[in-house]
């Protein structure tokens, strides 16, 4: 880099002015990048503080005194919402903070094995080529197996994702197919089961405590707290779709909107008659008529 720098003693006044302009332009660009980075850091710090405050309030309710909480079906519905909100906020905080430190590994609870009586459907993932870069033939030395719980209405099954391990005896190279993408990393639920829970909750209006009983009749006991965490995590992953839908709606010149008042229980009160009046909005562009 230094070899390409001109000798200032050999430059005339015009060349010196051009050199100064170029350096000032570079400094201006670096200043803009620095300002953007500082703004991004400030936004992340503010967002982290906001989410940390919100999750603290939710956990106070979740682990607070039983006398301060709602009972019955209203309490179940509110507990589901709180658990889903906590899972969503935890995922957002993880994304804002970046990768966790290696020196402080996150403790993952040990998950119980899926029932052996459920039918297994194998999905094998092998490398595209079993020939090593050195020209030798790879040998299969083992495999990694990850199980995902799947659900077709009325029937549970287990997806077994098998990733074979192939090694080269000559150069000691290990080759393995990449881990398939999942909505929730290291989660037990397949995309089909997650879709079933979300559609049943929001399209069919089945709260999680009712889905818990439906799944138990089908032979699998799923805690509503676990499903609530799935709902929260899926909400974060679906945020880009919600943003795209908002942009598509705002691109229309005319929109029709209808609001429906909804009475929701207040977390700080155990009186079912006290609540918060919220609004549920329906937006319609009028381009595609609804049958």
Secondary structure, 3 states (H helix, E strand, C coil): CHHHCCCHHHCCHHHHHHHHHHHHHHHHHHHHHHHHHHHHHHHHHHHHHHHHHHHHHHHHHHCCCHHHCCCHHHHHHHHHHHHHHHHHHHHHHHHHHCCCCCCCCCCCCCCCCCCCCCEEEEEEECCCCCECCCCCECEEEEEEEEEEEEEECCEEEEEEEEEEEEECCCCCCEEECCCCCCCCCCCCECHHHHHHHHHHHHCCCCCHHHHHHHHHHCCCCCCHHHHHHHHHHHHHHCHHHHHHHHHHHHCCCCCEEEEEEEEEECCCCCCCCCEEEEEEEEEECCCCCCC
